[in-house]
Amino acid sequence: MTGTALTEEKEFRDIYGMDVVEIPTNRPVIREDKQDAVYKTKKEKLHAVVEEVKAAHAKGQPVLVGTITIETSELVSSLLKREGIPHTVLNAKFHEMEAEIVAAAGVHGAVTIATNMAGRGTDIKLDDDAKAAGGLKIIGTERHESRRIDNQLRGRSGRQGDPGESQFFISLEDDLMRLFGSEKLMSVFNTLGVPENEQIQHKMLTSAIEKAQTKIENNNFGVRKNLLEYDQVNNDQREIIYNERLRVLNGENMRDAIFKMITDRVESCVDTCISSDVSKDEWDLNELNQLLLPIIPIQPVTEADVENVKGQKELKHLLKERAVKLYEAKETEFPEPEQFRELERVVLLKVIDRKWMDHIDDMDQLRQGIGLQSYGQRDPLVEYKMAGFDMFDDMTASIQEDTVRLLYHVKIEQKVEREQVAKVTGTNKDDTAVNTPKKRATAKVYPNDPCPCGSGKKYKQCCGRLA
């Protein structure tokens, strides 16, 4: 529940699918909301604010001056000090004290200067003298970009049927009017020859202010909605990845999923190298072996294999059978079947996490530059969805490839027994028998060396990951 949701009704409905229902107040609101007082310059506006505070303070009416920035609150404070008006400044610097100070802002004769963030949500109660003087007077030194914030400031007065009044003081030099207000307003002032420090009120001015606020609200709403639509693309992908991770983390048996990855890899490699429309004589077996064998180290495809199959479909079936048999043989190398099942989960989880983190970075880079598509008369959001879909497919294929390759090349670590290298120590006699250390049977593979499995990658980026 909130008292200022009505101005954001469209956003609540479009983004969250929620209706906004306005509930009548417990007691009728008798607060007087005056028309905005418009001045030509900020200097004239602040002079009028000080004069208004002086008049209210003289009759004992409590005043709450609302500012947008801390700098403005301190500027108004210095002007009131110059006039000798006692007051309190709240600018969200001392959170512990401010709720108590704001609650006391309804005492007759009290003058309080507060930013939008200071003391929000605190009920300001009036004493009898303050009610007799007209209730809490709200003075806004500037219109906020959102009407909702302005309504929050107004709503600090006139609560529970208490008397009160509110008014905003605006200048044509305010950011809101300067950036979004009509340029004709300044020419109107100049044409009318308005004297310095004189207020002007006109329906056209009030309408221009509301239009400026509405324009900013629509712009901000568009930015938030656009951001949500872009994030929805990432969220759809995130749900797919997290569901897969959850299966692994819950300890599910991933054997069937791994077998599907194996068959998908065989299908992909064959489709890449061999077209179903091409005769067997034109099949490029060398390219197929170079693409498939680093991932699944089965027997190379030979001309004899081609003679024994009728077409591409039978070749896929043959290679799938070999791949499955080789994987089943790899399983038998482990003493316990559950050990290999756990290895499958560990490898798959590590690969998914690594690829997903890289994908998030890639999607962020894509998001930053996708706006340039608008120059080619293309919708950036549509292009982002299409490119993101292709990148997600590439990531999924990469996860399959790395997982399958690592599982096919994994080896059980052999337990190494310590050998005695010297039988006798503490003597330098020539007849002392000493066993020399055995030399390494194969050359040591360093992290940046080519991986022995033949993948073409560095050892640290391939089989070395599991070492």
C-alpha positions as CSV (number, residue, x, y, z in Angstrom):
1,M,0.0,0.0,0.0
2,T,1.2,3.5,-0.8
3,G,-0.5,6.9,-1.0
4,T,1.3,7.9,-4.3
5,A,0.8,5.0,-6.7
6,L,-1.9,6.6,-8.8
7,T,0.4,8.6,-11.0
8,E,2.4,5.4,-11.8
9,E,-0.8,3.4,-12.6
10,K,0.3,2.6,-16.2
11,E,3.6,1.2,-15.1
12,F,2.1,-1.0,-12.4
13,R,-0.3,-2.4,-14.9
14,D,2.1,-2.9,-17.8
15,I,5.1,-4.2,-15.9
16,Y,3.6,-6.0,-12.9
17,G,0.1,-6.7,-14.1
18,M,-1.4,-5.0,-11.1
19,D,-4.3,-2.6,-10.8
20,V,-4.1,0.5,-8.7
21,V,-7.1,1.1,-6.5
22,E,-7.6,4.5,-4.7
23,I,-9.0,4.1,-1.2
24,P,-10.8,7.1,0.3
25,T,-9.0,8.7,3.3
26,N,-10.3,8.1,6.8
27,R,-11.2,11.7,7.1
28,P,-11.8,14.3,4.4
29,V,-8.6,16.2,3.3
30,I,-9.1,19.9,4.0
31,R,-5.6,20.9,3.0
32,E,-5.4,23.8,0.5
33,D,-3.2,23.0,-2.4
34,K,-2.4,26.4,-4.0
35,Q,-1.3,26.9,-7.6
36,D,2.4,27.0,-8.3
37,A,4.2,30.4,-7.9
38,V,6.4,30.9,-10.9
39,Y,9.3,33.4,-11.1
40,K,11.8,34.2,-13.7
41,T,15.0,33.4,-11.9
42,K,16.1,31.2,-9.0
43,K,17.2,34.2,-7.0
44,E,13.7,35.7,-7.2
45,K,12.2,32.3,-6.3
46,L,14.3,31.8,-3.2
47,H,13.6,35.4,-2.1
48,A,9.8,34.6,-2.3
49,V,10.3,31.4,-0.3
50,V,12.0,33.3,2.5
51,E,9.3,35.9,2.5
52,E,6.6,33.2,2.7
53,V,8.4,31.5,5.6
54,K,8.7,34.8,7.4
55,A,4.9,35.5,7.0
56,A,3.9,32.1,8.3
57,H,6.4,32.1,11.2
58,A,5.1,35.5,12.3
59,K,1.7,34.1,13.0
60,G,3.0,30.9,14.5
61,Q,2.1,28.6,11.6
62,P,4.6,25.6,11.4
63,V,6.4,25.4,8.0
64,L,8.1,22.5,6.3
65,V,10.3,23.6,3.4
66,G,11.0,20.7,0.9
67,T,14.1,20.7,-1.3
68,I,15.4,18.3,-3.9
69,T,19.1,18.6,-3.1
70,I,21.2,19.1,0.0
71,E,22.8,22.1,-1.6
72,T,19.4,23.9,-1.9
73,S,18.5,23.0,1.7
74,E,21.7,24.6,2.9
75,L,21.2,27.7,0.7
76,V,17.7,28.2,2.1
77,S,19.1,27.7,5.6
78,S,21.7,30.5,5.1
79,L,19.0,32.9,3.8
80,L,16.8,32.2,6.8
81,K,19.7,32.7,9.2
82,R,20.2,36.1,7.6
83,E,16.6,37.0,8.4
84,G,17.0,35.7,12.0
85,I,14.4,32.9,11.7
86,P,15.2,29.9,13.9
87,H,14.9,26.6,12.0
88,T,16.1,23.0,11.7
89,V,17.8,21.5,8.6
90,L,17.3,17.8,7.8
91,N,19.2,16.5,4.8
92,A,19.5,12.7,5.6
93,K,22.9,13.1,7.2
94,F,21.7,12.1,10.7
95,H,19.1,9.4,10.3
96,E,18.8,8.5,14.0
97,M,17.7,12.1,15.0
98,E,15.7,13.1,12.0
99,A,12.5,11.0,12.7
100,E,12.2,12.7,16.1
101,I,12.8,16.2,14.6
102,V,10.3,15.7,11.8
103,A,7.7,14.5,14.3
104,A,8.2,17.8,16.1
105,A,7.8,19.9,12.9
106,G,4.1,20.4,13.7
107,V,4.7,22.5,16.8
108,H,3.5,26.1,16.3
109,G,6.3,28.4,15.1
110,A,8.5,25.5,14.0
111,V,10.4,25.9,10.7
112,T,12.0,22.8,9.2
113,I,13.9,22.4,6.0
114,A,14.1,18.9,4.7
115,T,15.2,17.0,1.5
116,N,13.0,14.5,-0.1
117,M,14.8,11.6,1.7
118,A,14.8,13.2,5.2
119,G,12.2,11.8,7.6
120,R,10.1,10.1,5.0
121,G,7.2,8.1,6.5
122,T,7.1,10.0,9.7
123,D,3.7,11.4,10.9
124,I,3.8,15.1,11.7
125,K,1.3,15.8,14.5
126,L,0.1,19.4,15.1
127,D,-0.5,21.0,18.5
128,D,-3.6,23.1,19.1
129,D,-1.9,26.4,18.5
130,A,-0.5,25.1,15.1
131,K,-4.0,24.0,14.1
132,A,-5.4,27.4,15.0
133,A,-2.7,29.1,12.9
134,G,-3.7,27.2,9.8
135,G,-1.9,23.9,10.2
136,L,1.3,22.7,8.6
137,K,2.4,24.8,5.6
138,I,4.3,22.9,2.9
139,I,6.6,25.0,0.7
140,G,8.3,23.2,-2.2
141,T,11.4,24.9,-3.6
142,E,11.3,23.0,-6.9
143,R,9.1,20.5,-8.8
144,H,10.5,17.0,-8.8
145,E,10.9,15.0,-12.0
146,S,8.1,12.7,-10.7
147,R,4.7,13.9,-9.6
148,R,4.7,11.1,-7.1
149,I,7.5,12.7,-5.1
150,D,5.7,16.0,-5.1
151,N,2.6,14.3,-3.8
152,Q,4.6,12.7,-1.0
153,L,5.8,16.2,0.0
154,R,2.2,17.6,-0.1
155,G,0.9,14.6,1.9
156,R,3.0,15.5,5.0
157,S,0.3,18.1,5.6
158,G,-3.4,17.7,6.1
159,R,-3.3,14.2,7.6
160,Q,-6.3,12.8,9.5
161,G,-8.4,15.8,8.6
162,D,-5.9,18.4,10.0
163,P,-5.8,21.8,8.4
164,G,-2.8,22.7,6.2
165,E,-1.7,24.2,2.9
166,S,0.9,23.5,0.2
167,Q,2.5,25.5,-2.6
168,F,5.5,25.0,-4.9
169,F,7.8,27.9,-5.9
170,I,9.3,27.5,-9.4
171,S,11.6,29.4,-11.6
172,L,12.3,29.1,-15.3
173,E,15.9,28.4,-14.4
174,D,15.0,25.2,-12.6
175,D,16.4,22.0,-14.3
176,L,12.9,20.7,-14.9
177,M,11.7,23.8,-16.7
178,R,15.0,24.5,-18.5
179,L,15.3,21.0,-20.0
180,F,11.7,20.0,-20.6
181,G,9.6,23.2,-20.3
182,S,8.5,25.2,-23.3
183,E,10.9,27.7,-24.6
184,K,8.0,30.1,-25.1
185,L,7.7,30.6,-21.4
186,M,10.8,32.7,-21.1
187,S,9.7,34.8,-24.1
188,V,6.3,35.3,-22.5
189,F,8.0,36.7,-19.3
190,N,10.2,39.0,-21.4
191,T,7.2,40.2,-23.5
192,L,5.1,41.0,-20.5
193,G,7.9,42.9,-18.8
194,V,7.4,41.2,-15.4
195,P,9.2,43.3,-12.7
196,E,11.8,41.6,-10.5
197,N,10.5,39.5,-7.6
198,E,6.9,39.5,-9.0
199,Q,5.0,36.3,-9.2
200,I,3.1,35.2,-12.2
201,Q,0.3,32.7,-12.3
202,H,-1.3,31.4,-15.5
203,K,-3.0,28.2,-16.6
204,M,-0.4,27.9,-19.4
205,L,2.4,27.8,-16.9
206,T,0.8,25.1,-14.7
207,S,0.0,23.1,-17.9
208,A,3.6,23.4,-19.1
209,I,4.9,22.2,-15.7
210,E,2.6,19.1,-15.7
211,K,3.6,18.3,-19.3
212,A,7.2,18.5,-18.4
213,Q,6.8,16.1,-15.5
214,T,4.7,13.8,-17.6
215,K,7.3,13.7,-20.3
216,I,10.1,12.9,-17.8
217,E,7.9,10.2,-16.2
218,N,7.2,8.6,-19.6
219,N,10.9,8.7,-20.4
220,N,11.9,7.1,-17.1
221,F,9.2,4.5,-17.5
222,G,10.4,3.8,-21.1
223,V,14.0,3.3,-19.8
224,R,12.9,0.9,-17.0
225,K,10.6,-1.0,-19.4
226,N,13.3,-1.3,-22.0
227,L,15.8,-2.5,-19.4
228,L,13.3,-5.1,-18.2
229,E,12.7,-6.4,-21.8
230,Y,16.5,-6.8,-22.3
231,D,16.9,-8.5,-18.9
232,Q,14.0,-10.9,-19.8
233,V,16.2,-12.4,-22.5
234,N,19.0,-13.1,-20.0
235,N,16.4,-14.4,-17.5
236,D,15.0,-16.9,-19.9
237,Q,18.5,-18.2,-20.6
238,R,19.4,-18.1,-16.8
239,E,16.4,-20.4,-16.0
240,I,17.5,-23.0,-18.5
241,I,21.1,-23.0,-17.1
242,Y,20.1,-23.0,-13.5
243,N,17.7,-25.9,-14.0
244,E,20.5,-27.9,-15.5
245,R,22.8,-27.0,-12.6
246,L,20.1,-27.9,-10.1
247,R,19.9,-31.4,-11.5
248,V,23.7,-31.8,-11.1
249,L,23.7,-30.3,-7.6
250,N,20.8,-32.6,-6.5
251,G,22.9,-35.6,-7.4
252,E,20.9,-36.9,-10.3
253,N,22.3,-39.6,-12.6
254,M,23.6,-37.7,-15.6
255,R,24.5,-40.8,-17.7
256,D,21.6,-40.4,-20.1
257,A,22.4,-36.7,-20.5
258,I,26.0,-37.4,-21.3
259,F,25.0,-40.1,-23.8
260,K,22.8,-37.5,-25.5
261,M,25.7,-35.1,-25.6
262,I,27.8,-37.8,-27.3
263,T,25.3,-38.6,-30.0
264,D,24.6,-34.9,-30.6
265,R,28.3,-34.3,-31.0
266,V,28.5,-37.1,-33.6
267,E,25.5,-35.7,-35.4
268,S,26.9,-32.2,-35.5
269,C,30.3,-33.3,-36.7
270,V,28.9,-35.4,-39.5
271,D,26.5,-32.7,-40.6
272,T,29.3,-30.2,-40.6
273,C,31.6,-32.3,-42.9
274,I,29.2,-34.4,-44.9
275,S,26.1,-33.3,-46.7
276,S,23.3,-35.8,-47.2
277,D,23.0,-34.5,-50.8
278,V,26.6,-35.4,-51.7
279,S,27.6,-38.8,-53.0
280,K,30.0,-41.0,-50.9
281,D,32.8,-40.5,-53.3
282,E,32.9,-36.8,-52.3
283,W,32.8,-37.3,-48.6
284,D,35.7,-35.5,-46.8
285,L,36.8,-38.1,-44.3
286,N,39.9,-36.3,-43.3
287,E,38.0,-33.2,-42.2
288,L,35.5,-35.4,-40.3
289,N,38.3,-37.2,-38.4
290,Q,40.0,-33.9,-37.6
291,L,36.8,-32.5,-36.2
292,L,35.5,-35.6,-34.3
293,L,38.5,-37.5,-33.0
294,P,39.9,-34.8,-30.7
295,I,36.5,-34.8,-28.9
296,I,35.7,-38.6,-29.1
297,P,38.9,-40.6,-29.7
298,I,37.3,-43.5,-31.6
299,Q,38.9,-45.3,-34.6
300,P,39.3,-43.0,-37.5
301,V,36.7,-43.2,-40.3
302,T,38.2,-45.1,-43.3
303,E,37.2,-45.8,-46.8
304,A,36.2,-49.3,-45.7
305,D,33.7,-47.8,-43.3
306,V,32.2,-45.7,-46.1
307,E,31.8,-48.8,-48.3
308,N,29.8,-50.6,-45.6
309,V,27.3,-47.8,-45.1
310,K,24.6,-46.7,-47.5
311,G,24.5,-43.0,-46.7
312,Q,25.0,-40.3,-44.1
313,K,22.3,-41.7,-41.7
314,E,24.0,-45.1,-41.5
315,L,27.4,-43.4,-41.0
316,K,26.0,-41.5,-38.0
317,H,24.7,-44.8,-36.6
318,L,28.1,-46.5,-37.0
319,L,30.0,-43.6,-35.3
320,K,27.4,-43.4,-32.5
321,E,27.8,-47.1,-31.7
322,R,31.6,-46.7,-31.6
323,A,31.4,-43.7,-29.4
324,V,29.0,-45.4,-26.9
325,K,31.1,-48.6,-26.7
326,L,34.2,-46.5,-26.1
327,Y,32.4,-44.6,-23.3
328,E,31.2,-47.8,-21.7
329,A,34.8,-49.0,-21.8
330,K,35.9,-45.8,-20.0
331,E,33.3,-46.5,-17.3
332,T,34.8,-50.0,-16.6
333,E,38.2,-48.4,-15.8
334,F,36.7,-47.2,-12.5
335,P,36.2,-49.6,-9.6
336,E,32.8,-48.3,-8.6
337,P,30.2,-47.1,-11.1
338,E,29.1,-44.4,-8.7
339,Q,32.6,-42.9,-8.9
340,F,32.2,-42.3,-12.6
341,R,28.7,-40.9,-12.0
342,E,30.1,-38.4,-9.6
343,L,32.9,-37.6,-12.0
344,E,30.3,-36.8,-14.7
345,R,28.5,-34.4,-12.3
346,V,31.7,-32.6,-11.3
347,V,33.0,-32.2,-14.9
348,L,29.6,-31.0,-16.1
349,L,29.1,-28.5,-13.3
350,K,32.6,-27.0,-13.8
351,V,32.1,-26.7,-17.6
352,I,28.6,-25.2,-17.2
353,D,29.8,-22.6,-14.7
354,R,32.8,-21.6,-16.7
355,K,30.9,-21.3,-20.0
356,W,28.0,-19.4,-18.3
357,M,30.3,-16.8,-16.8
358,D,31.9,-16.2,-20.2
359,H,28.4,-16.0,-21.8
360,I,27.3,-13.4,-19.3
361,D,30.3,-11.2,-20.2
362,D,29.6,-11.7,-23.9
363,M,25.9,-10.7,-23.5
364,D,26.9,-7.6,-21.6
365,Q,29.2,-6.6,-24.5
366,L,26.5,-7.3,-27.0
367,R,24.0,-5.1,-24.9
368,Q,26.4,-2.2,-24.9
369,G,26.7,-2.0,-28.7
370,I,23.3,-3.3,-29.9
371,G,21.9,0.2,-29.9
372,L,23.8,1.0,-33.1
373,Q,21.4,-1.3,-35.0
374,S,18.8,1.5,-34.9
375,Y,21.0,3.4,-37.4
376,G,20.2,0.6,-39.8
377,Q,16.5,0.9,-39.3
378,R,16.4,-2.2,-37.1
379,D,14.9,-2.7,-33.7
380,P,17.8,-3.2,-31.2
381,L,15.7,-5.3,-28.9
382,V,14.8,-7.8,-31.7
383,E,18.4,-7.9,-32.9
384,Y,19.5,-8.5,-29.3
385,K,17.1,-11.4,-28.9
386,M,18.2,-13.0,-32.1
387,A,21.9,-12.6,-31.4
388,G,21.5,-13.7,-27.8
389,F,19.7,-16.8,-29.0
390,D,22.5,-17.7,-31.4
391,M,25.1,-17.0,-28.7
392,F,23.2,-19.3,-26.2
393,D,23.1,-22.1,-28.8
394,D,26.9,-21.7,-29.3
395,M,27.4,-21.8,-25.5
396,T,25.3,-25.0,-25.2
397,A,27.3,-26.7,-28.0
398,S,30.5,-25.6,-26.4
399,I,29.4,-27.1,-23.0
400,Q,28.6,-30.4,-24.8
401,E,31.9,-30.5,-26.6
402,D,34.1,-29.7,-23.5
403,T,32.2,-32.1,-21.3
404,V,32.4,-35.0,-23.7
405,R,36.1,-34.4,-24.5
406,L,37.1,-34.2,-20.8
407,L,35.2,-37.4,-19.9
408,Y,36.7,-39.4,-22.8
409,H,40.2,-38.3,-21.8
410,V,40.0,-38.6,-18.1
411,K,42.3,-41.1,-16.4
412,I,42.5,-42.7,-13.0
413,E,45.4,-41.3,-11.0
414,Q,47.8,-44.2,-10.2
415,K,49.1,-44.5,-6.6
416,V,52.8,-43.9,-6.7
417,E,54.9,-45.9,-4.2
418,R,57.9,-44.2,-2.7
419,E,61.2,-46.0,-3.8
420,Q,64.4,-46.2,-1.8
421,V,67.0,-44.3,-3.7
422,A,70.0,-45.0,-1.5
423,K,70.7,-48.0,0.7
424,V,73.7,-46.6,2.6
425,T,74.2,-43.1,3.8
426,G,76.9,-41.3,5.9
427,T,80.0,-42.8,4.1
428,N,82.0,-41.8,1.1
429,K,83.6,-45.1,0.4
430,D,83.9,-46.0,-3.3
431,D,82.4,-49.4,-2.8
432,T,79.1,-48.0,-1.4
433,A,76.2,-49.3,-3.5
434,V,73.9,-46.5,-4.5
435,N,70.6,-46.8,-6.5
436,T,70.3,-43.9,-9.0
437,P,66.9,-42.3,-9.4
438,K,64.8,-43.6,-12.2
439,K,64.3,-41.3,-15.2
440,R,60.8,-40.2,-16.3
441,A,59.4,-42.5,-19.0
442,T,57.7,-39.7,-20.9
443,A,58.5,-36.0,-21.1
444,K,56.8,-33.7,-18.6
445,V,53.8,-31.8,-20.0
446,Y,53.9,-28.2,-18.9
447,P,50.7,-26.0,-18.7
448,N,51.4,-24.1,-22.0
449,D,52.4,-27.2,-24.0
450,P,50.1,-28.7,-26.6
451,C,47.7,-31.2,-25.0
452,P,48.8,-34.8,-25.6
453,C,45.2,-35.8,-26.4
454,G,45.5,-34.1,-29.8
455,S,42.8,-31.4,-29.3
456,G,45.1,-28.6,-30.5
457,K,44.6,-26.7,-27.2
458,K,47.0,-25.9,-24.5
459,Y,47.4,-28.6,-21.8
460,K,46.1,-26.2,-19.1
461,Q,42.9,-25.5,-21.1
462,C,42.2,-29.1,-21.9
463,C,43.1,-32.3,-19.9
464,G,45.1,-30.2,-17.5
465,R,41.9,-28.8,-16.0
466,L,41.2,-32.0,-14.3
467,A,44.8,-32.7,-13.2
